[in-house]
């Protein structure tokens, strides 16, 4: 039993609840996100799809997946394939089917190029 406590006794410090520090996590009030988390104006077609005129890339992908899952648009035989309905066709260049790896690439034209 002493071997057990010697090996696992130090785990208490590893298992202790982590304290959150806003400065350590990078979340500071009033600070805008960077990269794919930065909120930017989007095209009119993506804005009408998402219901917002400004989105981050991550939020746009999340909203697309919510629509796909909510309307059961994944191909049952090949879960990597998305069967586009009329609403998705407006943002995915009119394609009938897209692979899930293509989503970010097809959303890219809806975001302005950074200057």
N, CA, C and O atoms as CSV, one atom per row, in Angstrom:
chain,resi,resn,atom,element,x,y,z
A,1,UNK,N,N,0.819,-1.197,0.000
A,1,UNK,CA,C,0.000,0.000,0.000
A,1,UNK,C,C,0.856,1.251,0.000
A,1,UNK,O,O,0.444,2.279,-0.537
A,2,UNK,N,N,2.034,1.184,0.589
A,2,UNK,CA,C,2.890,2.366,0.605
A,2,UNK,C,C,3.385,2.688,-0.792
A,2,UNK,O,O,3.597,3.853,-1.128
A,3,UNK,N,N,3.570,1.660,-1.608
A,3,UNK,CA,C,3.979,1.904,-2.987
A,3,UNK,C,C,2.899,2.631,-3.767
A,3,UNK,O,O,3.186,3.476,-4.615
A,4,UNK,N,N,1.657,2.292,-3.468
A,4,UNK,CA,C,0.522,2.937,-4.130
A,4,UNK,C,C,0.474,4.425,-3.788
A,4,UNK,O,O,0.320,5.259,-4.680
A,5,UNK,N,N,0.602,4.761,-2.519
A,5,UNK,CA,C,0.523,6.165,-2.119
A,5,UNK,C,C,1.736,6.943,-2.595
A,5,UNK,O,O,1.641,8.140,-2.866
A,6,UNK,N,N,2.874,6.272,-2.700
A,6,UNK,CA,C,4.066,6.954,-3.174
A,6,UNK,C,C,3.916,7.300,-4.658
A,6,UNK,O,O,4.358,8.363,-5.094
A,7,UNK,N,N,3.302,6.416,-5.427
A,7,UNK,CA,C,3.131,6.650,-6.853
A,7,UNK,C,C,2.003,7.646,-7.121
A,7,UNK,O,O,2.176,8.591,-7.891
A,8,UNK,N,N,0.860,7.437,-6.493
A,8,UNK,CA,C,-0.308,8.251,-6.775
A,8,UNK,C,C,-0.545,9.366,-5.764
A,8,UNK,O,O,-1.465,10.164,-5.944
A,9,UNK,N,N,0.234,9.441,-4.739
A,9,UNK,CA,C,0.057,10.472,-3.722
A,9,UNK,C,C,0.273,11.871,-4.267
A,9,UNK,O,O,-0.372,12.814,-3.808
A,10,UNK,N,N,1.164,12.030,-5.237
A,10,UNK,CA,C,1.438,13.346,-5.810
A,10,UNK,C,C,0.383,13.815,-6.786
A,10,UNK,O,O,0.446,14.952,-7.255
A,11,UNK,N,N,-0.597,12.966,-7.111
A,11,UNK,CA,C,-1.630,13.333,-8.081
A,11,UNK,C,C,-2.574,14.402,-7.560
A,11,UNK,O,O,-3.249,15.075,-8.340
A,12,UNK,N,N,-2.624,14.558,-6.268
A,12,UNK,CA,C,-3.550,15.547,-5.714
A,12,UNK,C,C,-3.238,16.945,-6.244
A,12,UNK,O,O,-4.150,17.733,-6.494
A,13,UNK,N,N,-1.981,17.247,-6.410
A,13,UNK,CA,C,-1.651,18.571,-6.934
A,13,UNK,C,C,-2.009,18.665,-8.405
A,13,UNK,O,O,-2.383,19.738,-8.877
A,14,UNK,N,N,-1.903,17.573,-9.135
A,14,UNK,CA,C,-2.271,17.585,-10.547
A,14,UNK,C,C,-3.781,17.628,-10.724
A,14,UNK,O,O,-4.279,18.184,-11.703
A,15,UNK,N,N,-4.500,17.050,-9.791
A,15,UNK,CA,C,-5.944,16.972,-9.893
A,15,UNK,C,C,-6.634,18.189,-9.280
A,15,UNK,O,O,-7.855,18.314,-9.378
A,16,UNK,N,N,-5.877,19.082,-8.651
A,16,UNK,CA,C,-6.476,20.254,-8.018
A,16,UNK,C,C,-7.132,21.132,-9.078
A,16,UNK,O,O,-6.693,21.183,-10.227
A,17,UNK,N,N,-8.191,21.818,-8.664
A,17,UNK,CA,C,-8.924,22.664,-9.586
A,17,UNK,C,C,-8.034,23.815,-10.057
A,17,UNK,O,O,-7.395,24.493,-9.252
A,18,UNK,N,N,-8.006,24.016,-11.348
A,18,UNK,CA,C,-7.195,25.088,-11.921
A,18,UNK,C,C,-7.883,26.427,-11.695
A,18,UNK,O,O,-9.100,26.542,-11.835
A,19,UNK,N,N,-7.111,27.412,-11.352
A,19,UNK,CA,C,-7.676,28.748,-11.191
A,19,UNK,C,C,-7.644,29.433,-12.544
A,19,UNK,O,O,-6.690,29.282,-13.308
A,20,UNK,N,N,-8.682,30.178,-12.829
A,20,UNK,CA,C,-8.736,30.886,-14.099
A,20,UNK,C,C,-8.231,32.296,-13.897
A,20,UNK,O,O,-8.597,32.989,-12.948
A,21,UNK,N,N,-7.396,32.687,-14.799
A,21,UNK,CA,C,-6.834,34.030,-14.771
A,21,UNK,C,C,-7.066,34.615,-16.153
A,21,UNK,O,O,-6.565,34.079,-17.141
A,22,UNK,N,N,-7.808,35.693,-16.238
A,22,UNK,CA,C,-8.159,36.280,-17.532
A,22,UNK,C,C,-6.923,36.661,-18.321
A,22,UNK,O,O,-6.904,36.501,-19.542
A,23,UNK,N,N,-5.903,37.154,-17.668
A,23,UNK,CA,C,-4.682,37.547,-18.369
A,23,UNK,C,C,-3.944,36.317,-18.898
A,23,UNK,O,O,-3.345,36.369,-19.972
A,24,UNK,N,N,-3.985,35.219,-18.156
A,24,UNK,CA,C,-3.289,34.009,-18.574
A,24,UNK,C,C,-3.976,33.343,-19.757
A,24,UNK,O,O,-3.309,32.779,-20.624
A,25,UNK,N,N,-5.297,33.404,-19.798
A,25,UNK,CA,C,-6.022,32.770,-20.900
A,25,UNK,C,C,-6.139,33.665,-22.120
A,25,UNK,O,O,-6.569,33.208,-23.180
A,26,UNK,N,N,-5.768,34.921,-21.992
A,26,UNK,CA,C,-5.818,35.828,-23.127
A,26,UNK,C,C,-7.156,36.502,-23.294
A,26,UNK,O,O,-7.372,37.213,-24.275
A,27,UNK,N,N,-8.061,36.291,-22.354
A,27,UNK,CA,C,-9.384,36.905,-22.441
A,27,UNK,C,C,-9.354,38.185,-21.615
A,27,UNK,O,O,-9.347,38.144,-20.385
A,28,UNK,N,N,-9.338,39.295,-22.293
A,28,UNK,CA,C,-9.320,40.588,-21.625
A,28,UNK,C,C,-10.522,41.376,-22.127
A,28,UNK,O,O,-10.793,41.398,-23.328
A,29,UNK,N,N,-11.231,42.010,-21.232
A,29,UNK,CA,C,-12.432,42.756,-21.611
A,29,UNK,C,C,-12.092,43.829,-22.634
A,29,UNK,O,O,-11.132,44.580,-22.468
A,30,UNK,N,N,-12.886,43.892,-23.686
A,30,UNK,CA,C,-12.690,44.908,-24.705
A,30,UNK,C,C,-11.655,44.542,-25.755
A,30,UNK,O,O,-11.413,45.328,-26.671
A,31,UNK,N,N,-11.040,43.374,-25.650
A,31,UNK,CA,C,-10.025,42.989,-26.630
A,31,UNK,C,C,-10.674,42.123,-27.710
A,31,UNK,O,O,-11.411,41.185,-27.406
A,32,UNK,N,N,-10.396,42.444,-28.952
A,32,UNK,CA,C,-10.981,41.745,-30.092
A,32,UNK,C,C,-10.214,40.459,-30.352
A,32,UNK,O,O,-9.014,40.384,-30.089
A,33,UNK,N,N,-10.910,39.432,-30.875
A,33,UNK,CA,C,-10.269,38.176,-31.208
A,33,UNK,C,C,-9.308,38.335,-32.379
A,33,UNK,O,O,-9.355,39.321,-33.114
A,34,UNK,N,N,-8.442,37.349,-32.536
A,34,UNK,CA,C,-7.465,37.367,-33.625
A,34,UNK,C,C,-7.625,36.111,-34.467
A,34,UNK,O,O,-8.189,35.113,-34.019
A,35,UNK,N,N,-7.123,36.176,-35.679
A,35,UNK,CA,C,-7.158,35.011,-36.560
A,35,UNK,C,C,-8.574,34.604,-36.917
A,35,UNK,O,O,-9.381,35.438,-37.327
A,36,UNK,N,N,-8.883,33.306,-36.760
A,36,UNK,CA,C,-10.220,32.819,-37.122
A,36,UNK,C,C,-11.276,33.246,-36.115
A,36,UNK,O,O,-12.469,33.074,-36.367
A,37,UNK,N,N,-10.864,33.799,-34.981
A,37,UNK,CA,C,-11.819,34.265,-33.974
A,37,UNK,C,C,-12.163,35.738,-34.115
A,37,UNK,O,O,-13.003,36.251,-33.377
A,38,UNK,N,N,-11.522,36.426,-35.059
A,38,UNK,CA,C,-11.769,37.846,-35.267
A,38,UNK,C,C,-13.103,38.039,-35.990
A,38,UNK,O,O,-13.358,37.413,-37.018
A,39,UNK,N,N,-13.936,38.900,-35.447
A,39,UNK,CA,C,-15.233,39.198,-36.052
A,39,UNK,C,C,-15.048,40.215,-37.163
A,39,UNK,O,O,-14.495,41.294,-36.949
A,40,UNK,N,N,-15.521,39.858,-38.365
A,40,UNK,CA,C,-15.380,40.725,-39.535
A,40,UNK,C,C,-16.706,40.772,-40.298
A,40,UNK,O,O,-17.534,39.874,-40.143
A,41,UNK,N,N,-16.917,41.795,-41.110
A,41,UNK,CA,C,-18.119,41.826,-41.959
A,41,UNK,C,C,-18.068,40.695,-42.987
A,41,UNK,O,O,-16.996,40.347,-43.483
A,42,UNK,N,N,-19.217,40.131,-43.298
A,42,UNK,CA,C,-19.281,39.020,-44.250
A,42,UNK,C,C,-20.156,39.410,-45.440
A,42,UNK,O,O,-20.819,40.447,-45.419
A,43,UNK,N,N,-20.152,38.574,-46.472
A,43,UNK,CA,C,-20.953,38.839,-47.669
A,43,UNK,C,C,-22.444,38.812,-47.316
A,43,UNK,O,O,-22.843,38.298,-46.271
A,44,UNK,N,N,-23.239,39.370,-48.199
A,44,UNK,CA,C,-24.688,39.437,-47.965
A,44,UNK,C,C,-25.314,38.046,-47.926
A,44,UNK,O,O,-26.239,37.805,-47.151
A,45,UNK,N,N,-24.817,37.127,-48.759
A,45,UNK,CA,C,-25.396,35.779,-48.773
A,45,UNK,C,C,-25.116,35.039,-47.469
A,45,UNK,O,O,-26.002,34.374,-46.932
A,46,UNK,N,N,-23.896,35.147,-46.961
A,46,UNK,CA,C,-23.569,34.494,-45.684
A,46,UNK,C,C,-24.287,35.189,-44.530
A,46,UNK,O,O,-24.706,34.536,-43.574
A,47,UNK,N,N,-24.429,36.508,-44.617
A,47,UNK,CA,C,-25.143,37.249,-43.568
A,47,UNK,C,C,-26.612,36.829,-43.510
A,47,UNK,O,O,-27.181,36.705,-42.425
A,48,UNK,N,N,-27.222,36.613,-44.669
A,48,UNK,CA,C,-28.628,36.183,-44.668
A,48,UNK,C,C,-28.750,34.741,-44.175
A,48,UNK,O,O,-29.743,34.390,-43.538
A,49,UNK,N,N,-27.767,33.917,-44.458
A,49,UNK,CA,C,-27.773,32.531,-43.969
A,49,UNK,C,C,-27.642,32.490,-42.450
A,49,UNK,O,O,-28.395,31.790,-41.773
A,50,UNK,N,N,-26.676,33.247,-41.918
A,50,UNK,CA,C,-26.368,33.201,-40.492
A,50,UNK,C,C,-27.257,34.110,-39.660
A,50,UNK,O,O,-27.431,33.889,-38.462
A,51,UNK,N,N,-27.823,35.134,-40.295
A,51,UNK,CA,C,-28.640,36.073,-39.549
A,51,UNK,C,C,-27.843,37.160,-38.854
A,51,UNK,O,O,-28.385,37.889,-38.023
A,52,UNK,N,N,-26.558,37.281,-39.184
A,52,UNK,CA,C,-25.691,38.303,-38.598
A,52,UNK,C,C,-24.832,38.900,-39.698
A,52,UNK,O,O,-24.422,38.192,-40.618
A,53,UNK,N,N,-24.554,40.197,-39.615
A,53,UNK,CA,C,-23.751,40.844,-40.651
A,53,UNK,C,C,-22.259,40.742,-40.383
A,53,UNK,O,O,-21.456,40.933,-41.296
A,54,UNK,N,N,-21.870,40.443,-39.139
A,54,UNK,CA,C,-20.459,40.268,-38.794
A,54,UNK,C,C,-20.291,38.948,-38.056
A,54,UNK,O,O,-21.010,38.660,-37.099
A,55,UNK,N,N,-19.333,38.153,-38.515
A,55,UNK,CA,C,-19.066,36.843,-37.934
A,55,UNK,C,C,-17.570,36.583,-37.901
A,55,UNK,O,O,-16.808,37.190,-38.653
A,56,UNK,N,N,-17.157,35.682,-37.028
A,56,UNK,CA,C,-15.801,35.152,-37.112
A,56,UNK,C,C,-15.871,33.909,-37.997
A,56,UNK,O,O,-16.948,33.350,-38.203
A,57,UNK,N,N,-14.742,33.485,-38.510
A,57,UNK,CA,C,-14.735,32.277,-39.349
A,57,UNK,C,C,-15.203,31.064,-38.552
A,57,UNK,O,O,-15.943,30.223,-39.063
A,58,UNK,N,N,-14.770,30.981,-37.306
A,58,UNK,CA,C,-15.161,29.849,-36.458
A,58,UNK,C,C,-16.672,29.834,-36.223
A,58,UNK,O,O,-17.296,28.773,-36.250
A,59,UNK,N,N,-17.249,30.992,-35.996
A,59,UNK,CA,C,-18.692,31.082,-35.775
A,59,UNK,C,C,-19.453,30.715,-37.045
A,59,UNK,O,O,-20.496,30.065,-36.973
A,60,UNK,N,N,-18.946,31.120,-38.199
A,60,UNK,CA,C,-19.604,30.793,-39.464
A,60,UNK,C,C,-19.638,29.280,-39.681
A,60,UNK,O,O,-20.670,28.726,-40.059
A,61,UNK,N,N,-18.513,28.621,-39.443
A,61,UNK,CA,C,-18.461,27.162,-39.596
A,61,UNK,C,C,-19.408,26.503,-38.597
A,61,UNK,O,O,-20.095,25.537,-38.930
A,62,UNK,N,N,-19.443,27.020,-37.386
A,62,UNK,CA,C,-20.329,26.475,-36.359
A,62,UNK,C,C,-21.793,26.596,-36.774
A,62,UNK,O,O,-22.567,25.657,-36.587
A,63,UNK,N,N,-22.182,27.744,-37.336
A,63,UNK,CA,C,-23.566,27.940,-37.769
A,63,UNK,C,C,-23.918,27.020,-38.941
A,63,UNK,O,O,-25.037,26.514,-39.020
A,64,UNK,N,N,-22.963,26.805,-39.847
A,64,UNK,CA,C,-23.190,25.881,-40.961
A,64,UNK,C,C,-23.420,24.477,-40.420
A,64,UNK,O,O,-24.339,23.788,-40.863
A,65,UNK,N,N,-22.591,24.038,-39.460
A,65,UNK,CA,C,-22.748,22.699,-38.891
A,65,UNK,C,C,-24.046,22.572,-38.106
A,65,UNK,O,O,-24.668,21.510,-38.120
A,66,UNK,N,N,-24.466,23.629,-37.423
A,66,UNK,CA,C,-25.752,23.588,-36.726
A,66,UNK,C,C,-26.885,23.364,-37.724
A,66,UNK,O,O,-27.815,22.602,-37.458
A,67,UNK,N,N,-26.800,24.035,-38.877
A,67,UNK,CA,C,-27.819,23.870,-39.924
A,67,UNK,C,C,-27.783,22.448,-40.482
A,67,UNK,O,O,-28.830,21.837,-40.695
A,68,UNK,N,N,-26.583,21.925,-40.717
A,68,UNK,CA,C,-26.441,20.573,-41.269
A,68,UNK,C,C,-27.007,19.537,-40.305
A,68,UNK,O,O,-27.781,18.668,-40.705
A,69,UNK,N,N,-26.625,19.630,-39.049
A,69,UNK,CA,C,-27.093,18.664,-38.054
A,69,UNK,C,C,-28.591,18.816,-37.789
A,69,UNK,O,O,-29.307,17.824,-37.656
A,70,UNK,N,N,-29.063,20.069,-37.712
A,70,UNK,CA,C,-30.471,20.316,-37.432
A,70,UNK,C,C,-31.400,19.830,-38.519
A,70,UNK,O,O,-32.539,19.455,-38.241
A,71,UNK,N,N,-30.927,19.830,-39.764
A,71,UNK,CA,C,-31.756,19.399,-40.899
A,71,UNK,C,C,-31.362,18.026,-41.431
A,71,UNK,O,O,-31.858,17.598,-42.473
A,72,UNK,N,N,-30.470,17.333,-40.719
A,72,UNK,CA,C,-30.044,15.971,-41.077
A,72,UNK,C,C,-29.566,15.907,-42.529
A,72,UNK,O,O,-30.087,15.127,-43.325
A,73,UNK,N,N,-28.583,16.725,-42.862
A,73,UNK,CA,C,-28.111,16.824,-44.242
A,73,UNK,C,C,-26.860,16.000,-44.534
A,73,UNK,O,O,-26.338,16.055,-45.647
A,74,UNK,N,N,-26.369,15.237,-43.555
A,74,UNK,CA,C,-25.230,14.373,-43.836
A,74,UNK,C,C,-25.713,13.124,-44.568
A,74,UNK,O,O,-26.766,12.570,-44.251
A,75,UNK,N,N,-24.930,12.693,-45.548
A,75,UNK,CA,C,-25.247,11.485,-46.296
A,75,UNK,C,C,-25.161,10.295,-45.343
A,75,UNK,O,O,-24.115,10.095,-44.726
A,76,UNK,N,N,-26.221,9.497,-45.200
A,76,UNK,CA,C,-26.191,8.373,-44.248
A,76,UNK,C,C,-25.157,7.300,-44.607
A,76,UNK,O,O,-24.610,6.654,-43.714
A,77,UNK,N,N,-24.886,7.104,-45.895
A,77,UNK,CA,C,-23.898,6.101,-46.300
A,77,UNK,C,C,-22.472,6.601,-46.117
A,77,UNK,O,O,-21.581,5.834,-45.753
A,78,UNK,N,N,-22.257,7.895,-46.372
A,78,UNK,CA,C,-20.922,8.499,-46.255
A,78,UNK,C,C,-21.060,9.762,-45.409
A,78,UNK,O,O,-21.418,10.820,-45.927
A,79,UNK,N,N,-20.781,9.656,-44.117
A,79,UNK,CA,C,-20.991,10.761,-43.180
A,79,UNK,C,C,-20.073,11.953,-43.459
A,79,UNK,O,O,-20.284,13.036,-42.913
A,80,UNK,N,N,-19.059,11.762,-44.300
A,80,UNK,CA,C,-18.149,12.855,-44.654
A,80,UNK,C,C,-18.726,13.748,-45.746
A,80,UNK,O,O,-18.136,14.771,-46.096
A,81,UNK,N,N,-19.866,13.363,-46.277
A,81,UNK,CA,C,-20.477,14.084,-47.386
A,81,UNK,C,C,-21.735,14.812,-46.909
A,81,UNK,O,O,-22.557,14.249,-46.187
A,82,UNK,N,N,-21.868,16.072,-47.324
A,82,UNK,CA,C,-23.007,16.894,-46.963
A,82,UNK,C,C,-23.896,17.056,-48.196
A,82,UNK,O,O,-23.418,17.436,-49.266
A,83,UNK,N,N,-25.173,16.770,-48.045
A,83,UNK,CA,C,-26.138,16.969,-49.120
A,83,UNK,C,C,-26.740,18.365,-48.914
A,83,UNK,O,O,-27.423,18.611,-47.920
A,84,UNK,N,N,-26.482,19.264,-49.850
A,84,UNK,CA,C,-26.877,20.670,-49.688
A,84,UNK,C,C,-28.356,20.870,-49.991
A,84,UNK,O,O,-28.874,20.383,-50.996
A,85,UNK,N,N,-29.022,21.597,-49.099
A,85,UNK,CA,C,-30.376,22.049,-49.387
A,85,UNK,C,C,-30.271,23.425,-50.053
A,85,UNK,O,O,-29.168,23.917,-50.292
A,86,UNK,N,N,-31.405,24.035,-50.348
A,86,UNK,CA,C,-31.395,25.322,-51.057
A,86,UNK,C,C,-30.653,26.402,-50.278
A,86,UNK,O,O,-29.962,27.231,-50.870
A,87,UNK,N,N,-30.791,26.396,-48.963
A,87,UNK,CA,C,-30.141,27.408,-48.132
A,87,UNK,C,C,-28.615,27.258,-48.172
A,87,UNK,O,O,-27.900,28.259,-48.229
A,88,UNK,N,N,-28.110,26.014,-48.140
A,88,UNK,CA,C,-26.663,25.790,-48.213
A,88,UNK,C,C,-26.120,26.067,-49.611
A,88,UNK,O,O,-24.985,26.523,-49.756
A,89,UNK,N,N,-26.918,25.795,-50.636
A,89,UNK,CA,C,-26.470,26.032,-52.005
A,89,UNK,C,C,-26.152,27.504,-52.243
A,89,UNK,O,O,-25.303,27.826,-53.074
A,90,UNK,N,N,-26.827,28.404,-51.519
A,90,UNK,CA,C,-26.570,29.832,-51.709
A,90,UNK,C,C,-25.163,30.219,-51.267
A,90,UNK,O,O,-24.567,31.128,-51.845
A,91,UNK,N,N,-24.627,29.550,-50.263
A,91,UNK,CA,C,-23.272,29.887,-49.796
A,91,UNK,C,C,-22.204,28.939,-50.317
A,91,UNK,O,O,-21.015,29.248,-50.240
A,92,UNK,N,N,-22.614,27.773,-50.853
A,92,UNK,CA,C,-21.655,26.786,-51.361
A,92,UNK,C,C,-21.630,26.721,-52.883
A,92,UNK,O,O,-21.492,25.640,-53.455
A,93,UNK,N,N,-21.761,27.859,-53.537
A,93,UNK,CA,C,-21.620,27.980,-54.989
A,93,UNK,C,C,-22.572,27.082,-55.770
A,93,UNK,O,O,-22.238,26.653,-56.874
A,94,UNK,N,N,-23.741,26.791,-55.229
A,94,UNK,CA,C,-24.745,26.003,-55.932
A,94,UNK,C,C,-24.467,24.517,-56.016
A,94,UNK,O,O,-25.141,23.812,-56.766
A,95,UNK,N,N,-23.495,24.017,-55.269
A,95,UNK,CA,C,-23.161,22.587,-55.319
A,95,UNK,C,C,-24.234,21.757,-54.640
A,95,UNK,O,O,-24.833,22.183,-53.653
A,96,UNK,N,N,-24.475,20.548,-55.187
A,96,UNK,CA,C,-25.454,19.637,-54.609
A,96,UNK,C,C,-24.883,18.891,-53.411
A,96,UNK,O,O,-25.592,18.638,-52.437
A,97,UNK,N,N,-23.594,18.538,-53.482
A,97,UNK,CA,C,-22.924,17.797,-52.412
A,97,UNK,C,C,-21.550,18.402,-52.187
A,97,UNK,O,O,-20.875,18.802,-53.136
A,98,UNK,N,N,-21.138,18.467,-50.921
A,98,UNK,CA,C,-19.782,18.911,-50.587
A,98,UNK,C,C,-19.227,17.985,-49.509
A,98,UNK,O,O,-19.977,17.412,-48.719
A,99,UNK,N,N,-17.908,17.850,-49.488
A,99,UNK,CA,C,-17.250,17.111,-48.423
A,99,UNK,C,C,-17.085,18.016,-47.217
A,99,UNK,O,O,-17.003,19.237,-47.357
A,100,UNK,N,N,-17.035,17.420,-46.029
A,100,UNK,CA,C,-16.961,18.275,-44.854
A,100,UNK,C,C,-15.628,19.011,-44.766
A,100,UNK,O,O,-15.531,20.018,-44.064
A,101,UNK,N,N,-14.608,18.534,-45.458
A,101,UNK,CA,C,-13.325,19.242,-45.475
A,101,UNK,C,C,-13.359,20.455,-46.406
A,101,UNK,O,O,-12.479,21.312,-46.330
A,102,UNK,N,N,-14.356,20.539,-47.275
A,102,UNK,CA,C,-14.479,21.663,-48.207
A,102,UNK,C,C,-15.180,22.875,-47.603
A,102,UNK,O,O,-15.136,23.960,-48.181
A,103,UNK,N,N,-15.816,22.712,-46.466
A,103,UNK,CA,C,-16.651,23.774,-45.908
A,103,UNK,C,C,-15.869,25.061,-45.696
A,103,UNK,O,O,-16.320,26.126,-46.118
A,104,UNK,N,N,-14.717,24.990,-45.059
A,104,UNK,CA,C,-13.916,26.197,-44.792
A,104,UNK,C,C,-13.473,26.860,-46.089
A,104,UNK,O,O,-13.467,28.087,-46.191
A,105,UNK,N,N,-13.105,26.056,-47.077
A,105,UNK,CA,C,-12.674,26.599,-48.367
A,105,UNK,C,C,-13.827,27.300,-49.084
A,105,UNK,O,O,-13.630,28.353,-49.691
A,106,UNK,N,N,-15.018,26.729,-49.017
A,106,UNK,CA,C,-16.179,27.320,-49.680
A,106,UNK,C,C,-16.703,28.553,-48.947
A,106,UNK,O,O,-17.369,29.390,-49.556
A,107,UNK,N,N,-16.417,28.677,-47.661
A,107,UNK,CA,C,-16.818,29.860,-46.903
A,107,UNK,C,C,-15.837,31.016,-47.094
A,107,UNK,O,O,-16.201,32.171,-46.874
A,108,UNK,N,N,-14.628,30.729,-47.493
A,108,UNK,CA,C,-13.575,31.727,-47.609
A,108,UNK,C,C,-13.938,32.930,-48.474
A,108,UNK,O,O,-13.633,34.054,-48.076
A,109,UNK,N,N,-14.577,32.757,-49.643
A,109,UNK,CA,C,-14.928,33.934,-50.459
A,109,UNK,C,C,-15.927,34.882,-49.788
A,109,UNK,O,O,-16.067,36.026,-50.218
A,110,UNK,N,N,-16.609,34.433,-48.760
A,110,UNK,CA,C,-17.595,35.263,-48.076
A,110,UNK,C,C,-16.959,36.205,-47.052
A,110,UNK,O,O,-17.641,37.056,-46.481
A,111,UNK,N,N,-15.652,36.052,-46.821
A,111,UNK,CA,C,-14.938,36.913,-45.883
A,111,UNK,C,C,-14.009,37.837,-46.661
A,111,UNK,O,O,-13.352,37.396,-47.604
A,112,UNK,N,N,-13.943,39.116,-46.280
A,112,UNK,CA,C,-13.073,40.051,-47.011
A,112,UNK,C,C,-11.593,39.735,-46.758
A,112,UNK,O,O,-11.219,39.210,-45.709
A,113,UNK,N,N,-10.784,40.067,-47.735
A,113,UNK,CA,C,-9.332,39.912,-47.567
A,113,UNK,C,C,-8.848,40.997,-46.611
A,113,UNK,O,O,-9.250,42.156,-46.715
A,114,UNK,N,N,-7.975,40.606,-45.675
A,114,UNK,CA,C,-7.448,41.615,-44.732
A,114,UNK,C,C,-6.435,42.508,-45.431
A,114,UNK,O,O,-5.682,42.059,-46.295
A,115,UNK,N,N,-6.429,43.743,-45.054
A,115,UNK,CA,C,-5.554,44.739,-45.693
A,115,UNK,C,C,-4.269,44.853,-44.948
A,115,UNK,O,O,-3.402,45.638,-45.329
